[in-house]
Amino acid sequence: MIKKLMAAVALVVVLGSCASREKLQYYQGIAEAVQQDALTYNPILKHDDLLMIIVSAQNPEAVKDFNLASYGVIADGSNTLGRPDLAGTQLRYQSYLIDNKGNIEFPVLGTIKLGGMERSAAVELLKSKIQQYVNNPAVTLRILNYKVTVQGEVTRPGTFSTTTERITLPEALGMAGDLTIYGKRDNILIIREIGGKKSYNFVDLTKADFINSPFYYLQQNDLVYVEPNKTKMNSSVVGANISVILTSVSLLITIVALLIR
């Protein structure tokens, strides 16, 4: 009788610990999702973004006043401001910080509002203003402090900086070492700032149609949170009292065995 009782307890534990394929596998329904038109991605500039803006033209002298001073960095960490031609130096450009009103201070042009604009639109705005002084200018604009934060049930939570302005949710999770077995794959929270206001959305990684959502591509300063599943939450409660629980179960089995003799 005791053996049957222990077998029943073991069966309940095994059945309770089984995870279905639908809860673990990513990108279910991928065949249908990839048939939809792919989203185009263009980063939106926000306050506290650090921008590198370089203006060039066929005649370099014509645009020199539109570029902040560049400098070279030597191996020992010192700089050669205004002398990037020295051997052994790495050329760097001064940057522009978008203030809390969305503005930058640009040489010659003065105050320009870029916050809230798509990067491509910001480039066109700068070109149109510079064209009043220079024929056919070219403008290169990059976000230098592009980063996202991944928290929760991932292998390596943290804040990750990237050298690109285009990072997807799967890429960010990959940098964090992917979800642990305890991560809830169908309810990934993404917190994003839009127009100075916080917004949030939940993404289901098990359904492939999320690749066509506005949250497939992350934006700078996005926060990704992976919620723990029920197994992890239950284990956090059970773990602290596991010895008490095991003792109680053992005592219960002993009492039942004595009563049925």
Buried (B, 14 or more C-beta within 10 A) or exposed (E): EEEEBEEEEEEEEEEEEEEEEEEBEBBBEEEEBEEEEEEEBEBBBBBEBBBBBBBBBEEEEBBEEBBBEBBBBEEEEEBBEEEBEEEEBEEEBEBBBBBEEBBBEBBEBEEBBBBBBEBEBBBEBBBEBBEEEBEEBBBEBBBBEBBBBBBBBBEEBEEBEBEEBEBBBBBBBBBBEBBBEBBBBBBBBBBBBEEEEEEEEEBBBBBBBBBBBEBBBBBBBBBBBBBBBEBBEEBEEEEEEEEEEEEEEEEEBEEEEEEEE
